[in-house]
Amino acid sequence: MKKSFSKESLDFLKLAGKQKNVNWIIKNGDKYDNLIKLPMNDLANEVKFYLFDLADGYHFPQRSIGRIQRPSN
């Protein structure tokens, strides 16, 4: 089943951006997967599909797409 972004996805990203606790994303990993990572992977697959004929030989990077970085502090 295709996943898509929702208002809850945006709310999650806003909340993630305010976090100072480096373990927050680990504790919220299931939400991250369902709200951000899976929709981002579906979007990347769709873009890759549509670009295939236009960009022959281009490798569309998908491995780290949708990754949230941990705070540096």
CORNORRA-V811979 format. One record per pair of residues at least 6 apart in sequence whose ideal C-beta (glycine too) atoms are under 6 Angstrom apart, sorted by the first residue. I is the first residue (numbers start at 1). J is the second residue. D is the distance in Angstrom with one decimal. If there is no record, write none. Layout:
((I/J/D) (I/J/D))
This chain:
((2/42/5.1) (3/38/4.1) (3/39/4.4) (3/42/5.4) (4/39/5.4) (5/39/4.8) (8/35/5.9) (9/35/4.4) (12/31/6.0) (12/35/4.8) (16/68/5.6) (20/71/5.8) (22/70/5.0) (22/71/5.8) (25/68/5.7) (36/66/5.3) (37/66/4.7) (40/65/5.3) (40/66/3.3) (44/62/4.8) (44/65/5.1) (48/60/4.3))
